[in-house]
Every structure is written in C-alpha cells, then in structure tokens.
Amino acid sequence: MSKIQISKIPTIDQLRYHSLGKKRKKNISRESQKVYDNPIKINDLALEMHPEKIKMVVKNIIDENSQAKTIFLEKEKNLLPVYRGGDQIAIYLGKKQDYATQTYSISGNPLKKEYCITILKEDTKVSNNLYEKTKIGDIIEVSEPFRNIFYNRVLDQKEVLFLVKGLSITTIYPIIIEVLEKKLVKNAILLWEKDQEEYVRIQKELNKLIQKNLHFQMIALDEKNTKKTKEALEKIDLNHKSIFVAGNPSFYKRVNTILKDFELSSNQVHYELKKIKPSKLETKSYYMTVITKEEKKRISIHAQETILDSLLKSGIKVKSKCNIGTCGYCKSKLIKGKINTDQTYMRYADKQNHYIHPCVSYPLSNITIELPF
Ligand code: FES
C-alpha cells in the first residue's frame, strides 16, 4: 500500500503556522471561561438552511400519461431551499423513514419554485409504491436538493443542444426553462427520443416556450430509432454548440456511436451522471456480514443487486442519497471479500483504506462490511 509522503523541510507557511499556534494558545488562555446562557445557535441555523430532511405535504397529483404521475410538494412551514434546473431530491420511505430509498429529478419550473417529481409506474418498487399509494395531504420526507448536473458546464458555448431520451425530459425541462428565460444562451434545440407515451404537462410547457419565441426548437423523434436521430443531427450545425445528453446507459452508447461520425471537440459533449451497472454480473448468491455500531448481522445477498439494495431490503439502516456513487452518504468499509464497483467518484484516501460506495458495488464473493452508523 502506498503512503503519502510529507515533506520534513519546513516551508515559510509552516513556520508562520507554528508562530500563529503560539499566539492562538495565548489568546485562548486569556479568554474568559464564562459559559454563555444564550450562545449563538450556529448549528441550528446551519441545519435550518441545509436540513438533512424536509417534511413536505402532497399538494396535488396529476397524470402525465397512463404510465406517469407528477406529485407536487409543498413544505409544511417556512421557506423551501432554492433549487436549480437539473437538481434532484431523495425520497425517504424506509422503515422509521431513516434512509433514502430513491432519487428523483425535480421536474417543476425552477423560476416558479415549483417542487414536484414525476414518477413512472413500475419503474422500481419505490416508484410503484409512490405511484399507487400517494394521496393529496400525505406527508413525504425528502432530502435537500442536490445536483448531478452542473448545467453551467454546458454553457461554455452560447448555443445548446439537448439530446434526451424518454422520461429524462423531467431532468432537462427545468434546465431549458432556466437557460432560456434567464437568457443564458442564444438558442437551444431539444432533440427528444420520446416514449410512445406523451408527457402532457411538460410538453404543454415546452410548447409555451416555443410560442414565446425564445429561440427554442423542439424535435420529437420515435423511440430508439438511431437512424432518424442521426438524420436529425445531420441537419443541425453542431459547431459552437454545447451538447447535453440525458437518458439511460444504452441511450448513451447509441449516442456515442452516432456522435463519433461528427467532428466534435471532446469538451463539447456532456452526459447526465448515471449509475452504470457492470455489463457482466454473475447470477450467484453470497453471504454478507454487516457490522454496525449496534450489531453484527449475516444476510444473504445476490451478485446482481447492489450492496445498498441488499442492505435496505434486509431492513438495515443505511444513509444514502444520490445512488450513483457521487455523494458519499453510503460510504462503508469493506473488511473482507471481493466486489465489483465503480470507483470513479471515490477519493484516493478512501480507496487506499478500502472504503466503498455500496450504492454502486456488487458482491463477487462472501463479504464483510462495516457501516459507520
Ligand atoms: S448514495 Fe451517494 S454515494 Fe452512495
């Protein structure tokens, strides 16, 4: 295991730091030992500004189509944290509501501060549950908004092309509104491989943008028709455009193949971050020993399922948020065993010390992990 080398030769900064240390010690010893009755509640204030969980009331539910519903949320009291186009929230639905079970893009208009999520029926167990059971007036716990898309990165050019598949329009639509209404780009084109289903609310809003003549063009294509997508791209001048791609991993693969035929610079194309499932996963079952602060438990796990999913299914509390290995909420220590994992967003020190992100890790043997909770 490699070690981090620390220089033994003191630099000017280190010398200054040492002399500061002496000064600070002196200052501290001079301070009064009095305990203040009413200290500034800085931690309370920080928590209020960045709450770990927010209780929201379901204010409205609308059908987008026969397969998708949009749930509008409002905070019970106080103001909501602001969000930007492309932000997501995690929904807490677990036992005792201790852990996040799924992440959704906020699919509302960020300028109207509309908090809503669009859920596809039978997408996952959680979505199905939300789709079938949520009623107006229900209380749902969500995380503060966070982002996997830094859309200002797409604005390195003054023209933008959004290449979107199906329901990923719910992530892209708030970004389109923001960049057009705030005049952050000269023009934007949306090339959308739609499902057979429509997204009524979002399409209506996109049509409004076209009517406002905000230099916005929408091209709706048949689903999975690579030839038509390529033909449509050939009609667009891709020079001086930032291209932003949102969809599932198989869409990314197709888009990659198509875009190879265009002479684009490597920093022109940006992808929404997604969880990439390794292509070859065994169909075996294993055992996982889980060590928490309170207990040691052995559960059976499957090679096709992430370690996070196995933990949640067996009722073990695990913090999670992004579900794609970026936020570090689920970080745990691998004590024994082999795993298949995406380490793209792991820190160097974490890798060296055998930390893993269970949300993007799959077992390759019996394993033992230690949770920090
Ligand atoms: S939930 Fe974010 S890294 Fe695992």
Residues whose N, C-alpha, C, O or C-beta is under 5 A from the ligand:
A	BS01	FES	S320 K321 C322 N323 I324 G325 T326 C327 G328 Y329 C330 H357 C359
